[in-house]
Amino acid sequence: MKNKFILCCSALLAAITLSAAEVKTGIEVLRDSGFEALKGKRVGLVTNPTGVDSHLKSTVDILFEAPEVELKALFGPEHGVRGDAPAGVKVEGAAVDSKTGVPIYSLYGSLKAPTKEMLKGLDAIVYDIQDIGTRSYTYISTMGNVMKVAAEAGLEMVILDRPNPLGGEKIEGCGVRPELKSFVGQFDIPYIYGLTCGELARLLNGEGMLGTSADGHKIKCRLTVVPMQGWHRSMNFHRTGLPWVPTSPNIPSVEAAYLYPATGITGELGICSIGIGYTLPFQMMAARDVDAVKLAEYLNAKHLPGITFRPIYAKPTAGSLKDVTIGGVQIYITDFRAARLTEIQFRVMEAFHKLYPSMPMLEAVAEKSLNMFDKVTGDSRIRTGFVRRYSFDDIADLWLSRCEVFRHLAANYYLYD
């Protein structure tokens, strides 16, 4: 009886949560319109498990059932359409969705964009994926690649908009230098860019950032964005009332999404744990032989705005520190608007170097990892400037140099106040 009571309470809580949404996402606005933007069209859908309505029904199923819409193809980014591919695992070839019978094509393997053959018979490509507002997260690279292919094939590109979990006001980090462009940094935008995927698509299209055609013209697609209702720039994800669906295996919660830009750059180095392989992915930084209390006290004395550090000891169950007891800090956001997220990882590395000068740091990291670090930051001068004294102050101006310029540019593509 007790178990039944717990299950009933859990179901009631879930029902309350799912009915509390203040924001309508693009797929819900599209449905409310009677699928006006897609009527009579044969469409391909780029999506993953985050493509759901506020009651967790998949966009795949919604479009498959939609009247006067013919869902002809599914395209999966990293992790796959139904979320059955682990992080970083390349998926090759085609498959068939077991529920709808629609063919699935992977865009995270040897192919990063649909081929002409995959697009044959389509009128439009629809994109519906929840992103996390950080440049190195690969979904926006997939979106850009698909926009480019749509332009070349003469297809309409339809973005079903979703919230930026970090809101629309936070912009941090430098852009990407041409020699460092990659799938984790495909566009010359700040690391935290403060746009929804629909707004970002408008900017990429409007500023000619999709590339240049063979005849020398900037590539632009026929772009339609189905905007949300009820979203405002000051909203982080908690304020939307929407349910969080893990955007990837190591972003199981919205807290992980908030702190991905706070620790994820450091994660490329392997000099400490950022909680992957433990229960707090992206929400902690810890290493061997570290006094957690001492580290937390040192960092809290810095009074970083909107951030508090809690001492933590952990024993990861996976990764290079598996079964090793490590000490460090768990990161808490106390004032989301004030918090400077990307700065946190550099401040923790500062503290490691100050308190434990013999700890292996960037000098001990393999060249491959340093190259990835540079691709993720977008500028190798961030690394070379930082390691001189392990001081964020030495790189702060460079790291933040383009933020206000980008803010003014991005405002031309805003869909929301």
C-alpha positions, 0 to 999 in steps of 0.5 A, a space after each residue: 500500500 505504501 508503494 502504491 501511495 508513493 507512486 500515486 504521489 509521484 504521478 500527481 507531482 508529474 501531472 502538476 509539473 507538466 501542466 505548469 508550463 508558462 512557455 509554449 514551444 515552437 512545436 506547440 505553436 505550430 500545432 495550435 496553428 493547424 500546422 499552417 507552416 507545413 500544410 501540404 508539404 513533404 518534410 524531413 525532421 531533424 530532432 532527438 528526444 528533446 523534441 517534445 511538447 510540454 506533455 512529453 509527446 515526441 515531435 516525431 509522433 506529432 508530425 507523423 500524425 499531423 493532417 496534411 503533413 507528410 513526414 518522409 525522413 528523420 535526421 539524427 544529430 549526436 546521440 540519435 533521433 530516439 537517444 540511443 547513441 552514447 556521447 561521441 559515438 559515430 553512427 553510420 548509415 540509415 535505419 528505420 524508426 520502429 514506431 513510425 516506419 520513417 527512415 532515419 539518417 545519421 548526421 553524426 558519423 562520416 556525414 554531418 549533413 544530409 546528402 542530396 539522395 536523402 533530401 530527394 522528394 522533400 519540400 522542407 526540413 524541420 529542426 526541433 532540438 533543445 539546445 543549451 546555449 553554449 557554442 561547443 555543444 554540437 547541435 548548433 553545428 548540425 543546425 548550421 550544416 542542415 541550413 546550408 544543405 537546405 539552401 543548396 537544395 532549394 528547400 525551406 528550413 523551418 526552425 521550431 523554436 525552444 528556450 535557451 536554458 541560460 536565458 537571452 541576456 548572458 553572453 560570455 567568451 570570445 569568438 572562434 578564429 578561422 584556423 580553429 573552426 570545427 564541429 565544436 566551434 563552427 561559428 564565430 560567436 561567443 561561447 555563451 551567445 544568448 540566443 534561442 536556436 531560432 534567433 541564432 538561425 536568423 543571425 547565421 542566415 542574415 550575416 552570411 555565416 553559413 559559408 560561400 557558394 561556388 559562385 562567391 555568394 554568401 549562402 542563405 536558406 529560405 528560413 521560417 522560424 516558428 517562435 515560442 509564446 510566453 518566453 522572455 530574455 530574462 528567463 532561464 529554464 526553471 522559469 519556463 515551467 517546461 519539463 527538462 528532457 536530458 539533452 545528452 547523457 551527461 546533461 541529465 538535469 537543467 543544473 548540468 546545462 547551467 554549469 556545462 559552460 562553467 566546467 566543460 572547457 576544463 573537461 577537455 584537459 583531463 587534469 581534474 574531474 568535472 563530475 562526469 563518471 560521478 553523479 554531478 556531471 559538470 557541477 563539480 571540479 575535483 582532483 587527487 590529493 586535494 583538501 576540499 575544505 581548504 579549496 572551498 574556503 579559498 574560492 569562496 573568499 574570492 566572492 565570485 558573483 552569484 556563486 558559492 562553492 561547497 567542499 566535496 569528496 567523491 569516488 567516480 565510478 567511471 573515467 580516468 579517476 575511477 575508484 579514486 577518492 578525489 577532493 574539490 568543490 561542488 558549484 552552486 548558482 545563488 544568483 543566476 543573473 549575476 553569475 559569470 559562468 565561464 570564469 568559474 573553471 579558470 578560477 578553480 584552476 587558479 586555486 589548484 595552482 596556488 594551493 597545489 603548485 606541484 599539481 600537473 596542470 596544462 603543461 602536462 596535458 597531451 597535445 591532442 587535448 590542448 588542441 581540443 581545448 583551443 578549439 573549444 575556447 576558439 582562440 589559442 591565446 586564451 590558453 597561452 595567456 592563462 598558463 603564464 601565471 594561471 590568472 584569469 585576470 590575464 585573459 579576461 579582456 581577451 575572453 570578453 572582448 567581443 561580447 558587447 559588439 556581438 550583443 548589438 549585432 544579435 539584437 537585430 535578430 531577436 524574436 523576444 523581449 
